[in-house]
Amino acid sequence: MADTFDVIILGAGAAGLFCGGEIAREGRSVCVIDHAAKPAEKVRISGGGRCNFTNIHTAPGNFLSDNPHFAKSALARYTPADFCDLLRSASISWHEKTLGQLFCDGKSGAIITLLLDRLADPGGVLKLGTDIKDIDATPDGFTVTTSAGPLLCQQLVVATGGLSIPKMGASGLAYDIARQFGHDIVTPRPALVPLTFSGALKDEFAALSGVATEATARAGRAAFREAILFTHRGLSGPAILQASSYWSEGSALMLDLYPEGDALAWLKAARQEGGKRTLSVVLASHLPRRLAEMMCAQLALPAETRMADLSNAALGDIATALSKWSITPTGTEGWRTAEVTAGGVATTGLSSRTLESAHQSGLYFIGECVDVTGWLGGYNFQWAWASAFAAAEAITAS
Ligand SMILES: Cc1cc2nc3c(=O)[nH]c(=O)nc-3n(C[C@H](O)[C@H](O)[C@H](O)COP(=O)(O)OP(=O)(O)OC[C@H]3O[C@@H](n4cnc5c(N)ncnc54)[C@H](O)[C@@H]3O)c2cc1C
């Protein structure tokens, strides 16, 4: 006889475990299945081991999706304050690091323990190391064929995430199930990912590897002012990761290395204050020295050029090079390092209120597998909690 549950959840990550706990505490029998040996591995490694579990500034504008309105309903019904209340009830303390990003004071393992306890205490079942082989809709719900045998349920929640970091167990299962039931998939692409360059630019960036500076990175219509970091293969750092989600292959990335204001006015003032100072010294008063020297080389100006010898037009060129540096990445570091997957199960086939499939009653998609992708800074976990809550609320009300 196959084991029977009210609800089966595929994927024991942030969204799946949270959804399972919400359903189990309402007295429904629930089973969470994962092929990995350990649950919620991305929660464990997130935020440098301290899990940036939400962002107090969460708003629909912090998410990318083909339908920018889709996330509104779920985000409004489970907020960062709600998750903070949950942590408070479990005596898990946190702090705000920057830009509204909340991190655990201790290790992220505390959140995993909380999620596991909320599932197990009311009797929820967790099956790890279990491969999912087939899903079939039946008159009473679904049959999930697994490596441990068939399981039956009335409602099925797909929470198997996106394609980022395959070595941590990421797979395209959610997309396969979605296609099976007639859903469209918005082509998945790596997001929150370092950008790579080729040719001379790659060599110049490699020479600067490890250098960081504050900048505004623009891709498409989005602009992010945070740190950028030069790497052996290109650019990383929070401003670049954020911009990467909006970058499309073949398009340019615009960097402003003087994000605090008017670069030309600053250069003119610097010339007025000390005409004998060299350009590289002036640039290095604002940029890391090695980057300042590279900018001089880019401008084909000797680093020892004196400020007094630079005309207004020359300062204009330097200001433009600094504040409108247009560079075209050749690609991204790909799935190996992408923090999240943009795209996924198209929102057109899902209810924004419940995350239920419009094609198959009792089938839900939550978390990262859906075409809703958050900015860097706790937004992706907030989507995981909020979408899980929305589905759990609908399931327990049914
Ligand atoms: C290095 C890193 C750091 C991050 N830091 C942060 C952060 O600080 N803050 C933030 O908001 N976001 C962060 N993120 C993003 C965040 O981790 C994800 O958005 C979030 O985990 C998505 O939750 P999920 O439950 O939808 O998917 P996941 O957490 O990916 O969980 C999916 C689960 O499904 C399982 N699974 C997949 N395929 C199958 C299959 N075929 N069969 C059975 N099981 C399967 C996986 O093993 C996994 O356990 C980070 C991501 C990475 C990679």
The ligand as a Tripos MOL2 file, in Angstrom:
@<TRIPOS>MOLECULE
LIG
   53    58     1     0     0
SMALL
NO_CHARGES

@<TRIPOS>ATOM
      1 C1         25.4200   31.0480   -2.0880 C.3       1 LIG1
      2 C2         24.0150   31.5760   -1.9400 C.ar      1 LIG1
      3 C3         23.7420   32.5130   -0.9800 C.ar      1 LIG1
      4 C4         22.4520   33.0410   -0.8580 C.ar      1 LIG1
      5 N1         22.2040   33.9570    0.1200 N.ar      1 LIG1
      6 C5         20.9620   34.4700    0.2370 C.ar      1 LIG1
      7 C6         20.6570   35.3850    1.2870 C.ar      1 LIG1
      8 O1         21.4890   35.6520    2.1680 O.2       1 LIG1
      9 N2         19.4080   35.9280    1.3120 N.ar      1 LIG1
     10 C7         18.4340   35.5960    0.3860 C.ar      1 LIG1
     11 O2         17.3240   36.1090    0.4640 O.2       1 LIG1
     12 N3         18.6830   34.6790   -0.5730 N.ar      1 LIG1
     13 C8         19.9160   34.1150   -0.6530 C.ar      1 LIG1
     14 N4         20.1660   33.1890   -1.6360 N.ar      1 LIG1
     15 C9         19.0380   32.7520   -2.4980 C.3       1 LIG1
     16 C10        18.1750   31.7570   -1.6980 C.3       1 LIG1
     17 O3         19.0170   30.7710   -1.1410 O.3       1 LIG1
     18 C11        17.1350   31.1010   -2.6120 C.3       1 LIG1
     19 O4         16.4060   32.0740   -3.3060 O.3       1 LIG1
     20 C12        16.1860   30.2590   -1.7740 C.3       1 LIG1
     21 O5         16.9240   29.2480   -1.1240 O.3       1 LIG1
     22 C13        15.1110   29.6270   -2.6580 C.3       1 LIG1
     23 O6         14.3400   28.7540   -1.8510 O.3       1 LIG1
     24 P1         13.5560   27.5360   -2.4920 P.3       1 LIG1
     25 O7         13.0650   26.7510   -1.3430 O.co2     1 LIG1
     26 O8         12.6280   28.0130   -3.5140 O.co2     1 LIG1
     27 O9         14.6730   26.6910   -3.2790 O.3       1 LIG1
     28 P2         15.9520   25.9490   -2.6950 P.3       1 LIG1
     29 O10        16.4030   26.5720   -1.4410 O.co2     1 LIG1
     30 O11        16.9140   25.8950   -3.8410 O.co2     1 LIG1
     31 O12        15.4260   24.5010   -2.3350 O.3       1 LIG1
     32 C14        15.0820   23.5750   -3.3280 C.3       1 LIG1
     33 C15        15.2120   22.1860   -2.7430 C.3       1 LIG1
     34 O13        14.7310   21.2780   -3.7200 O.3       1 LIG1
     35 C16        15.6050   20.1910   -3.8240 C.3       1 LIG1
     36 N5         15.5370   19.6400   -5.1760 N.ar      1 LIG1
     37 C17        15.9220   20.2080   -6.3280 C.ar      1 LIG1
     38 N6         15.7220   19.3750   -7.3500 N.ar      1 LIG1
     39 C18        15.1840   18.2450   -6.8370 C.ar      1 LIG1
     40 C19        14.7760   17.0130   -7.4050 C.ar      1 LIG1
     41 N7         14.8930   16.7680   -8.7230 N.pl3     1 LIG1
     42 N8         14.2850   16.0600   -6.5830 N.ar      1 LIG1
     43 C20        14.1580   16.2860   -5.2530 C.ar      1 LIG1
     44 N9         14.5510   17.4370   -4.6580 N.ar      1 LIG1
     45 C21        15.0450   18.4170   -5.4460 C.ar      1 LIG1
     46 C22        16.9800   20.7550   -3.5090 C.3       1 LIG1
     47 O14        17.8500   19.7350   -3.0380 O.3       1 LIG1
     48 C23        16.6410   21.7890   -2.4380 C.3       1 LIG1
     49 O15        16.7360   21.2690   -1.1470 O.3       1 LIG1
     50 C24        21.4250   32.6210   -1.7380 C.ar      1 LIG1
     51 C25        21.7030   31.6460   -2.7010 C.ar      1 LIG1
     52 C26        22.9800   31.1180   -2.7960 C.ar      1 LIG1
     53 C27        23.2450   30.0550   -3.8270 C.3       1 LIG1
@<TRIPOS>BOND
     1     1     2 1
     2     2     3 ar
     3     2    52 ar
     4     3     4 ar
     5     4     5 ar
     6     4    50 ar
     7     5     6 ar
     8     6     7 ar
     9     6    13 1
    10     7     8 2
    11     7     9 ar
    12     9    10 ar
    13    10    11 2
    14    10    12 ar
    15    12    13 ar
    16    13    14 ar
    17    14    15 1
    18    14    50 ar
    19    15    16 1
    20    16    17 1
    21    16    18 1
    22    18    19 1
    23    18    20 1
    24    20    21 1
    25    20    22 1
    26    22    23 1
    27    23    24 1
    28    24    25 2
    29    24    26 1
    30    24    27 1
    31    27    28 1
    32    28    29 2
    33    28    30 1
    34    28    31 1
    35    31    32 1
    36    32    33 1
    37    33    34 1
    38    33    48 1
    39    34    35 1
    40    35    36 1
    41    35    46 1
    42    36    37 ar
    43    36    45 ar
    44    37    38 ar
    45    38    39 ar
    46    39    40 ar
    47    39    45 ar
    48    40    41 1
    49    40    42 ar
    50    42    43 ar
    51    43    44 ar
    52    44    45 ar
    53    46    47 1
    54    46    48 1
    55    48    49 1
    56    50    51 ar
    57    51    52 ar
    58    52    53 1
@<TRIPOS>SUBSTRUCTURE
     1 LIG1         1 GROUP 0 **** ****
